[in-house]
């Protein structure tokens, strides 16, 4: 029974991988992608809250002097 000649397999596999790589690169490079969204400028309206004009302090129970 004759043996299968595998001497050309390496160059065949490598050349087909390179060809596939080039084909995919060409396919991807020719594809058009949408433009990224441009940032919108908008003004936020500042609402006046009653607690914003007052200075508040939160005391931790551990910081209070002992009674």
N, C-alpha and C positions, 0 to 999 in steps of 0.2 A: 504494500500500500504506500503510495507516494506521500511525502511530507508536504505540508502546506508552507509555501514560501512567505514568510512574514517580514522579509527584509525591507519591503517598501511601505509597510504599515505606518512606521513612525513619520515619514515625510508626508504621507497621505493625511494622517490625522492632524499633524501640525499645520499643513497648508489649508485644510478645511476649517480649522479653528481660526486661523488668521483671516481667511475669506469671510467667515461669519462675522468676525469682529468688525472688519471693514464695512460690510454690508449694514450692520446695525448702526455703526457710527454715521454712515451716510444717511440712513433712514432717520435717525434722531436729529441730525444737523439740519435736515431739510424741513423738519416739522416746525410749524409756527405756533408759538405759545402766546397766550393772552398777556397784555401788559399788566404790570402790577398796579394795584389801585393807588390812586393819588390821595394824599391825606386831605381831609376836609378841615377847613377852619371854621370854628363855631365859637360863639361867645356864651359863656355860662353866666346866668343871672344869679347874683349873690343875694340870697334871702337873709334878712336880719332876724336872727333868733334871739330870744330874750337872754339866754345864757351866754351868748357871745360877748355881750357888753359887760358882764359881771366877771369878777375874778373869783374863781372857786378854788377851794383847797380840800383835798381829801386826806383825812388823817388816818393813819394806820393805828390800830389798837396797841401795837407794840411800841409806837413812838410817843404815845401819850404818857405824861408823868404818872407815877404810881399814886394811887389815892389812899 
